[in-house]
Structure formats: C-alpha cells, structure tokens
Amino acid sequence: MHHLLSLKFLVKYRRGVSLFQERKKIKFLQKQYSKLLAMVTLIQTFTDHTDDVNCCAFSSTYLASCSLDRTVRLYLLKDFSELPFSPLKGHSYGVHSCCFSSCGKFLASSSTDGNTVLWNPSSGEKLATLKQPSESPVRVCKFSDNSNFLISGAADGTVALWDVHRKKLRRTSAVEDGSVIACDFSPGGNYFVTGSTSGELTVWDCQMKCLLNMKTAHDLGVTCCVFSPQPINGDMDNSGSHCFLMASCGQDNKINFWIVSCKEPADCDLRMKCSLNRHTAPVLSCCFSPDGQILVSGSVDKSIIIWNSNSGAPLYTLTQHERYVTACAFARDLPLIATGSMDKTVHIWKIGFKDNSDNELSGKLRRSVQHWSEDEVSWWLSGEELQDLIDVFKSNNIDGQELLSLTKENLQNDLKVESLGLRNKVMRKIEELKAKMESVCVEVPDEFLCPISREIMTNPVIASDGYSYEREAIESWINTKKRTSPMTNKPLETSLITPNRTLKMAIDRWKEGQQVLRMPANQGSN
C-alpha cells in the first residue's frame, strides 16, 4: 500500500477498534510506509557550548549550532572536527537561530541583541550585520530556497525581509499579536509563513502582503513551522494551485500537519490535515527529511520522535538528551540528524541499515536501483563509507542508472578519482549492490520481526504496550530494563505477556510459502 490513507477511513477505524488494535494499526502503518529506517544510531556528541543550545543547521559541508552562550559553532561534516575559526563571536547576547543558504555561501544567525549577522561559513568572516528596524530581539531567521532573501522575526512581532546579496532591508511588517519565533519559506520561495507566541500562523507573499492569518493554529503559542521540501504528490489541486505540506508545533504538545495552497496572485488556503499527539510536553522544534518522507520533532519531554510524515506513524523515540530538546535538523546530502538541547549538547544521529543485509536494499527503496535519484546515490555512498565521493558524484549528476554503468575507466578519466584503492572499493561496492539486486526476492514482513532482536519470531507474545515481541527477548528486556517499553521507552503497565497465536500462525504460513518459492521448478510442480 503506497497511497495515503484517508482521514475519513482513519476516523472510522478508530471509532471501531480497541486501544490494542489501534496500536497494531500503527505497527502496520510502520511496515507499509517506513521501510526507510532500519536503525538510528548516536554517532557523535558535541559538548562545546557552555549554555543552552537553541538551534542547529546543516549545509552540504558544515554543521552549525548556536547557543545562549552568544556563540555560533561550526563543524566539518567529513570528520566532525570544529573549524579553526569557530566559535563565531559576533553577538553581544544569546543566539536564538542559525541557518545556511541553499547555495552554501551564507550562514545567518539571529540574537537577543536585535541583530541578524551574515557570515561566510568557509572563512568565518562577518559579511554584514542586519539590524532589526525595531531593534527588538530577533528570535528566528530563514533563507529563501534561491538564497536571494532572508526573513527575520522579532520579539515585538516585527518581520523583516532582507535582500541577501545587497545586504539591505527590502520590506518590513508585523503580526497582529505576539512575538515571531517561527518562520519558513515555501519551496520555490513564492511566499513564507510565520508563527507567533499568540498561536497564530500567518502566510505572507514576498511583498510582505498578508495572504492569510490562522489565529488558532496552536493553543498557547507556535514554536516552529517548516515546509516539506516536496510538493504533495508533485502536483496541483483541482483549482490549479500548488499544494505543500507544512508542519507546525507548539506549546499545546501537538504537531499539526497543514495543506498549504496558493494561487496566483494572492489567493491562499491553509487547512489542517492531521494532528500528532505523542509528545507529553510542548514541542519546540521539527524538521522534514530532504525527500519529505520523515519528520523529526524535539520536545520539553526530553524526547525526539521520528515520524513517517505520510501516515503520521511514530517510527522511533530517542531519549538520550537530559533536558529539553530545543532543536533538530536533517542533513541535506547525508543520512544524518542533529538535535540540540538545554543540556548544552548537540547529538548527531545516523540513519542506517541493519547489518548491510538484504533489508538495506529493500528497506531503503521500494523501487529498483536504476531509478535512484542523485540524492539516493549520495545516501548509498554514505552508508558504504564513501562520503569523500559525494561531491564528485553530485557534480557529475550520477544517478542510479549512471551508478550501475560506472567502470574503473569512468572513475579515473571522467570523475578524476585518482586513488586506485578508492576506485577499486567503489567498483567492489557496486558489484555487491548488483548482486543484492539479483538475490533479493521476497522481503520478510516487518511485523514478523521482533523489535528487539530484529529476527523472525518463533514464539511471539504481546506485551502491555500493545506490541509483539519474541518471548525470550522481551522477558530478558523486562528483567534488565526495569519494565520500560522497547518501542516507546515508557513504563510498562504490567510485566504480563500473552501469546500472540494469530501472529505465530501468520509467520508459520509465510515460512511455508518461502519454502515453496525456493523449490526447484520441477519439484514444485510435482
């Protein structure tokens, strides 16, 4: 099933089933929509800031983080080393927001000092100081997709639109009520959205004309809003307007998904798609993956939740931060997530694939390798520890079809890969990939795998969290993990487990079917 379940179906479904069945439904949605993630691993922790981390952002080369300690720190993604000129010290008060331009030439940071500073991330040079017209503390800033414009929102509700290349103020306006602490440009940059502490979402065009104002988007205030990079179904609605998915989060503990559509020149519509309520405290930050399929959120409850943005199903809950999670960001070209917290740390998480098994291929993509995009090739290179070649492959537009046709001569003569050892490694990995394409037949259904061991269950049981596990695995978990759920990390109501006979029968039938599929043709016909 690859289409989005309708909200009507979900409402009807929820009315007719028990809490246990609802959890089973979420597990089913995980299988249907979230083959992308096999595991999420903490690979790096930065402890350089001396106060709360407020924001983090990726470019194709760097990671930036900013803090109440008045600094912006820059790290090289290649080896996670801090750049020699870091930290950047251009603000006199705490820094609330930082972001990179898509072209990679600019880094912006905004602060309580009322300024937004433009930096050259390659040298640490301060390029310009953009003073908010009202001189109010600046809480958020964001570049347009084409890097031409920058918006900054302030505590007094003012919104400033800047010409990045001229480093001049273009226009200014203000929201009706509250401080502006969230903003984002739509894909294409034709309009942008701001969120305020009053709970409003406001849609603006690039002439600073208010197109729409949603006064009750979140009770108690909006904390973040972000567009999915991809249009919905890559299409338009029936009225001919481009439709985009936007997520917002707030002090009401919720993440709301919105459908945003704008016709030319100024007709705009904002309607809620659904609301996610898994966090138990205010949600402070959220971000989409580059393909729009995954949403990550961070909360005052100290947790990070990774969601399937199509179904709304939670995929992972991460709880390694010790205080409020204030920031999260997805890398553009690598399978990395950064999260920042009031515990003064920045965590880097890697989205990986289990043991390089067949699930690496079938779990990441539901289509053949020859149809991989350039970004998907980049993810594959990263997973095979070939990160040094990502820029070379992207600059030469190597997609899946080009990848499978590469030769050693291409690598040496066309891509200018000078190292013989590196060329040999690339060719070896490509041959392994081709072998997997030939060998992968039927994937093990995800609900047949124990969430703890990731092996096919032989004696499945149901725990009080509503999920099924291998008996031996969950019993060991309960005895050693103080009765917390492996799926949600919340306390189990009871240690009682019950056999899941229906699931066991389904697994047994599937195994029998696999044995038939593996029979030689003449044996299967007898």
N, C-alpha and C positions, 0 to 999 in steps of 0.2 A: 504494500500500500504506500503510494508516494504522494497522494493528494492530501490536502489539508482537511481534517475532519471539521464538519460544520459545527457552529456553536449550538445550533438547534439540536443536533444529534447529541452533543455533549450534555446539554441541559436535560434532555430526555433520559439519557443514560444515567446521570447522577441521581435523578429522582427515583429510579427503579432498582438501584443496587445498594448493597451494604457498603460500609466503610472498607471492609476487606476486599470486596470486589472492585471498589474504586482504586485501591492500591494495586490490585492485579492489572487493572486497566492502564495505570501509569507505567507499570512494568512492561506491558505490551507495547505502549507507545514508545518506550525506550528502544525496544527491538526494532520497531518499524522505522523510526526517524533518526536514531542516533548511533548508527554504525561507525560514525566518525571517531568516537573516543573509545580507546581500549584501556587507557590508564592516564592519570595525571600525576606527575612526579615533581616534587620540590627539588630544584637543582641548584639554587643559589639564593643566598640571603645577604642583603646589604645592610650594614649597621652603622653607616657613616653619619647619618643625620643625628642631631642632638635634641630634636624636638619632634612633634607630630609631623608625619608625612601627610601632605594634603592632596597630592596629585602625582601621577606618573604617566609617561607618554613614550611611544616608540616612533622612531623613523626607521628607514631601511638599514641604518648603520648604528644608531645610538639608542640608548635608553636614557630618559631624563626623569628626575624626581625632584620635587620641591617641598619645602617644609616651613613650619613656623620658626625654624632657626635662621630664616632670612636668606637661605641659600638655594641654589639650583645645582644639582649634581648630575654629571654626565658620565655614562659608561659605554664602552665599546661592546657591541653585541658579540663580536667574534670570540672574545675570551673573557668578557665581563670585567675587564680592567677599567679603573677610573681614569679618565683622561688627565693629562698632566696639568691642564689649566683649570680643572674642576677642584673645588666648587666655584660657581659663578656668584659673585658678591656685588650685585648691582642694586639691591633693595635695602631700604632702611628699616622695614618691618617685615613681618611674616609673609611668605609667598603662598598664595592660595591655589594657583592654577599654572599649568605649563602645557604647551602643545607645540608640535612641529608642523611646518608647512609641508604639503604633499611633495613639493619639489625638493625638499630636504635642505634648502638654503637658509631657512629661518627657524629659530626657536623663539617662542614668546613666553613670557612669564608675567603674572599679574600679582599685585600685592596690596596690603593694607595701606601702604604709603601713597596710594592713589595713582600709581604708575603701572603701565604695561611696557615692558622692556623687550626690544627685539635684539636677538643675539645671532652671531654666526656660530653654529654648533661645531664647525670644523676647527675654529681657532679660539673660541671663547670671547671674541671681540664684541663689545656692545655697539650695535649699529644705530640704535635710536631709543629714546625714552619718550613714550607716548603718554602724556598727562591727561587723565580723565577730565573732561571740561568742568565737571562739578568738583573736582579734587576729592571726591569721595573714595573710600577704599574699594579697590577693584577685586571682585570675587571670582571672576571667570573670564576666560578668553578662548577664542577658537578661530582657526583659519578656514577660509572657503576652500573647496576642492581644487580650484585653479591657482591657489596661493596669491590671488590678487587682493583679497580683502581679509580683514581681521575684525572680529567683533569683541567688545569688552563690556561686561556688565558690572554694575557697581552697587554698593550697599544702599544708596539713596534711590535706586530704581532706574538710574540713567543707563542708556545703552548707546555706545559709540561705535560707529562703523569707520574703519580706517583703510586708507589706500596704502597697501603694504610697500609697494615699490617707491612711491613718492614719500612715504612715511608721514602722511598728512591726514588730518581728520577729514572725513568725507561728509558724514551726516551724524546727527545725534537725535535721540528721542528718549522717552521714559515710559515705563509700565505704569499702570493705574495705581498699583498698591504693592508695597513690599520691596525687598531687596532682590536684585537679579543675581542668582547664584548658579544658574544653569543655562547653557546655550549650545546650539549646534546648527550648522548649515545643512540644508538638504543636499543629497547627491546632485551634482551639477551646479550647485550654488545659486539657484534662482531665488531662493528665499531661506530664511532661517527662523528658528524657534528659540524663545527664551522662557525660562521657568523662574518663578519667584517664591519668596517665603510666604506669600499670601495664598499659595496654592494654585496660581494662575499659570497657564501655558498661553503664550502669545506668538502668533505667526506674523512675520514681517517680510516685506519684499526688500530688495536692495536699495530702494529709495527711502527706506525707513517708514513706509506706509504700513500701518497695522491692518493686516488682512483678516485676522480672526483672533478672538480672545476667549479662551475657555477658563472661566473663573473658578470652577470647582474640580480641577484635574486631580488634586490631592488635598485631603484634609491636612491642615497644619503646615503645609508647605511642600514645594517641589525641591528636590535636592540634586537631580541630574536629569538630563534629557539627551538622547542620542539617536541618530538615524541609522537604520540598517544601510550598508553601502549599496545594496542591490535593490532595484525596483521590485515590487510584488509581481511575481510571475514574469518579470521583464516586460510588462505590458501596461496598457492603459485601461481605465474603467470604461463603462459604456458611454460616458459623456465625453470621452477623448482626453481626460486629464491624467497626468502621470500620478501613479499611486506609489507611496513609500510606506514602509513600516517604521514606526518610531517607538522607542521605549522611554518611559519616564519612571522615576522612582521618587519616594517621598517619605515624610515623617509619619505617614499612616501605615508604615510597614509593607507597603504594596509596590509592586512593579506593574505598571499599566502599559499595555500594547495599544498603539493607535494606528489607524489608517489615515494617512495624510494625502490629500489630493488637491492640486491647484491647477485651475485652467488659466489660460491667458485672457486678459492681462492680470486680473486681480481676484478672481473668484476662488475661494479656498474652502476646503471642508476637512474637519477633524472629527473622527468618530472612533470610539473605543472598540477594540477587537476583543480583548480579554484582560483579566487581572490575575496576577500571580501572588499568592499569599503565604509562601513557605517560610519567609523570614519572620522572626518573632520580635523584631525591634525595627526602628527606622532604617530604611535602605539608603545609603549615602552615595553609591556610585554604581554605574552599569555601563557595559560596552558590548558591541557586537563583534563577532569574528569578521575577517575580510570578506567572506562569502555570505555573511548574514545568517548562517545556519545555527550559530551558537550565540547565546547571551551569557555574560558573566556579571554577577552582582556582588556587592560587598555591603555589610550591614553593621549596625551598632551591636548586633548579637554576636559579633566577632567571627562570623562565618562568611565564607564565599560559596555561592551556589552557581554551578554551571548548568545552564538550561538548554534544551532544544527550543529554538525560537519559533519553529513551525507548530509544534504540538503544545509547548508550554510545560513539557515534562522535565522535572529536575534530573540531571544526569549524575552529578557529583556534588557533595558538600565537603568543603575543606575548612579545617578549624585550627590551623597552625598559628594564626595570629593571636596575641594575648590581649589585645584591646580592640577598639572599634576599627573596622576596615573602612577606610575613607576613600580609597582609590583603586581602580582596576583598569587595565589596558591590554589590548590584544596587539601582538606584533603584526606587521604588515606582510612580511615575506617568510616568517619562521613560525613554527608551531609553539609559540611562547605566550604566556600570560604574565603580566606583572601586577602585583597587588601591594598597596601601601596602607599603613596603619598608624594609629596613635601610639603604638608600641615602638615607634621610631624606626621600624624596619621596612624594607621592600623585599618581598619574596618574588622569585622568578620560578614559574611552573612550566614544565614541558608536557605538551600533549603527545603521547607516544602510542606505540602499538605493541601488543603483547608478544614478547619473545621472537619477533620477526617471523611469526608463523603465518599460515595462510590467511589468518584474520587480518594481518597487516594490509593485504591487498583488498580482500573483500570487505573488510570493516571500514576502510577509509573511503572507498569509492564504490558506488553501485553501478559503475559502468566500466568499460574496458580501458586499458592504459592508453591506447592510441587516441582516446578522446580527452586525455588530461589537458587542462589549461596550463599556461606558463606558471601560474601560482602553485598549482598542484605539483608540478615538477619541482618547484622550489621546496615544497614541504617534503617531497620524497628525498631530495638531496640532503636536507637537514636530518631526516631520520636515518640516513646512511652515513652520517658524519662527513658529508662533503660540502659543508657550508661555504668553504672558500670559493666554490664554483657558482654560487647562486647568482652573483652579479654578472658573471660571464655568460651564463645560460640565459638570463633575462635580457641582457643587452643584445643577444643574438636570437631572441624570440624562440627559444627551444620549448616546444610544447610536447605532448605525449608522443605524437606521431614522429616528430623530429628526434626525440629521445631514443625511440626504438630503432631508428635507422642510423644512429651515430656509429662511426668507425674510429679506429685509432688515428687514421689519417685526418678525419674531420677534426678531432680533438687537437691535433698538433698544428695543422695548417690553417684551419678556419677559426677555431676558438682560441688558438695560441696558448694551449695548455703545455707549458714547457717541461714539466716534471714527468719523466717516464713512469715513475711509480704511481703518480696520481692518475695518469692516463690508463694504466693497467687496472687500477682499482675501479675507475668508472666503468670500464668495459666489463669487469667481473661482476659488478653490481647490476649492470644492465642484463647480462646473461642470466643472473639469478632471478631478476624480475621476469624475464621471458619464460623461465622455467616454471615460476609460480603461476603465470597466466595459463600455462598448459595443464598444470596439475590441479589447480583449484576447481573443484566441481560443485559439490553441494555444501554450503556453509552450515555449521552447527547453529541451530536457533539459539539466540541469546538467552531465552528463558530456560533452556536446558542446562545452562552453565551455572555452577554455584558462584554467587557474587564474591565469595571469599577466596576459593581456590582457583576459580576460572576454569574448572574441569567439569566434564559432563557428570551430572549427578546420578548416582546409583540408588541412593536411599533419601530422596528429597523429603524435607519436613518444612512446616510453616511455623515461623516464629511470631511473637506477639506484635511485631512491627508490620505484619502482613506480607513479608517477603519469604520466598522459599530458598532453602539452603541445603547443602549436603549435611546429613545428621552429624557426622563426626566433626565437620568443620565448625558448625555453629555451636556445638557443645563445647569444643575447645575454646572458641571465641568467648562464650559466656563465662567460662571458668577463669579466663585470663584477662578479660577486658571490662570486668565489673558491670556486666549486663547492659552494655550500650549497643545500639543497632549498628551493624556494619554499613548499612545503606544511608542512614540519616544522622548517625552519631548521637542520637538522643537516647535517654534511658529506656530500656525495655520495660513494659508494664509488668511482665512476668517472665520467668525463665522457662515456662511451659512451652513445649514444642509438640506439634501433632503431625502425623504422616500425611504427605500430600499424594494420595493414591492416584488421583486423576493425572497429575503431572508425571508420576512414575510410569503409568500406562502409556502416556504420550511419548515419553522418552524411549520406552521399550519398542513401541511401534516404529518410531523413527530409526532406531538401530537396525531393526529387521529390514526396513526399506533400504538402508545403506548397504546391507549385506547383499541384497538382491541386485542393487546397482553395480556392485563390484564383481558380480559373477561374470565369467566369460559369456559371450553372446550365445554360443551353442548350449551351455549349461543352463542359462536362464530360460531357454525355450523348451527344455525337456519337462 
